[in-house]
Amino acid sequence: MRDLQVFRDPKPARSLWELGVTLIPFLGLFAAMILAVDAGYLFALALTPLAGLFLLRLFIIQHDCGHGSFLPSRAGNDWFGRMLGVFTLTPYDCWSHSHARHHAMTGNLDKRGFGDVDTLTVREYSEGSWAKRLGYRVYRHPLTLLGLGPAYLFLLRHRLPVGLMKEGWKFWTSAMGTNLATLAMLAVPVWLVGFSITLAVFLPTLLFAASMGVWLFYIQHQFPEAYWQSKPDWSFAEAALMGSTHLDLPPVLRWFTGNIGIHHVHHLSSTIPFHRLSEVLKAHPALRDLNRCTAWNSLSAFRLALWDERQQRMVTFAEARAMTI
């Protein structure tokens, strides 16, 4: 971790440049999509993936703000993060608090269930009631993870400080403030072109970005050789390096996803700005092949569902069933 300190200091000029080349194209695309509706909704819809990728990149920048790696000052990071939360529909203070817990507890079997994808062990699943097993199967289905889940998370769950309702006014202010600011922002296109057109343009863009984000988050920690340990065997450094993947994407997707696929390095040193993560791989080539996967072979990871404590690996429902026969 000491070797990574040289990559940590954020450079405000570079950070603001990254924000500019992301936010301005996103706003331009959003305006173009609204105008394109007059030529037919399919013309506007064709721009949804590109607009969604720019929105996803705004979330990555908001993510850097939460780690204090976008600007040198804590206050600057927080206020930029809150501003970006208006676009991503993510209340910054609530999310950054939950995400900090995720980083502190990744791979810890005793601290699951906060800011991560719910994961049961083979034993917990087999000992659960039929209702619990059914619910878990529905939850882990790709249609839920990539479809219903992102929609619920960004449209409903983020509207309240779920999980933080009793932890102070700050989180209520974050959630309610983000809701009001987002409504105020969307009021402009609603006033200009109407509610239905605004919704028809913004909703698919948000859901595309949300599904892409959940795919990224899932594959970052759900893979065959993932790391899970109970205390006292759990180690932060081992959880970071061995429990996170290197999702090796094509250059264009690396740019849109803000290098977040270099997730093992990010977890080992979360204060490294996203645009410097690739520099770490160049300086430390051994990290390039550690837990490496591609976009194509990441799809098979959605079959994984349970952690087998005996084999120390993720297994599918079918593999878990075979163990009990």
Residue, then its C-alpha position, 0 to 999 in steps of 0.5 A: m500500500r505504501d507503493l501506491q501513495v504516489f498516485r493518491d494526490p488529486k489534481p483539481a485541474r485534471s479533475l474538473w476537466e474530467l467533470g467537464v468532458t462528462l457533464i457537458p456531453f451528457l447535458g447536450l445529449f439529453a437536450a438532443m434526445i428531447l429535440a429528437v422526439d419530434a422526429g420519432y421516439l426511436f430516434a431519441l431512444a437510439l441515443t439512450p445507451l450513449a447518454g446512459l454511459f455519460l450518466l454512469r461516468l458522472f456516478i463514477i466521479q461522484h464515487d471519487c468524491g465520496h472517497g475524497s479523491f476528486l479534489p484536495s479538500r473534503a468540503g469540495n469533494d462533498w459539495f461536488g458529490r451532492m451536486l452530481g447526486v442530483f443527476t444520478l438520483t443518488p443522495y450523496d451523504c447516504w450513499s457515501h456513508s454506506h459505501a464506506r462501510h462496504h469498503a471497510m467490510t468487504g469479504n467479511l462473512d460476519k459483516r455482510g449485508f451493507g452496501d454489497v450484493d447479498t450473499l449466503t453460504v451454502r449452509e445458510y441457504s440449505e438450512g433456510s426456510w423454503a420462503k427464504r430460499l425462494g426469495y434468495r433465488v428471485y433476488r439472485h436471478p439476472l433479471t432481478l439483479l440487472g432489471l428490477g433491482p437497479a430500477y428499485l434502487f435508483l427510483l425508490r430506495h434512494r428516495l429515503p435514507v433506507g438503513l440510516m433512518k435513525e442515524g441523524w438528520k444529515f441523512w434525511t436532509s441528503a435524501m430529501g434535498t436530492n429529491l427536491a433538487t432533482l425535481a427542480m432540475l427536471a422541472v425545466p424540460v417539463w416546462l419546455v416540452g412536457f412531463s411525458i417527453t421528459l420522462a420518456v427520455f430521462l427514465p430509459t437513460l437512468l435505467f440503462a446507467a443503473s443496470m450498467g452500474v449494477w453489472l459493474f458492482y456485481i462482477q467486482h466481488q462476485f467471481p469463482e475465487a472471491y474472498w470471504q472470511s470470518k474474523p479473526d482470519w479476515s484481512f483488509a488487504e487480502a479482501a481488497l486484492m483477492g476479493s475484487t476483480h480486474l475487469d479488463l474492458p476495451p479502452v472506450l468502456r474503460w473511459f466511460t466506466g472511469n477505470i472502476g474495473i481496476h477494482h482490486v487496486h481501488h479497494l486496496s487504496s480507495t483515495i487514488p483518483f479514477h483517472r490514475l488507476s491505469e497508471v498503477l497497473k503500468a507501474h505494477p504489472a503483476l496486478r494486471d493479471l490478478n483476478r482478471c476477467t473480461a466483459w464476456n466471461s463476466l456474464s458467467a459470474f451471474r450463475l454464481a449464487l452461494w459461498d461454499e465455506r469448504q471449498q472456499r469458492m463461489v458456486t451455483f445453485a446446481e453445484a450446491r444442490a449436488m453437494t447435499i445429495 
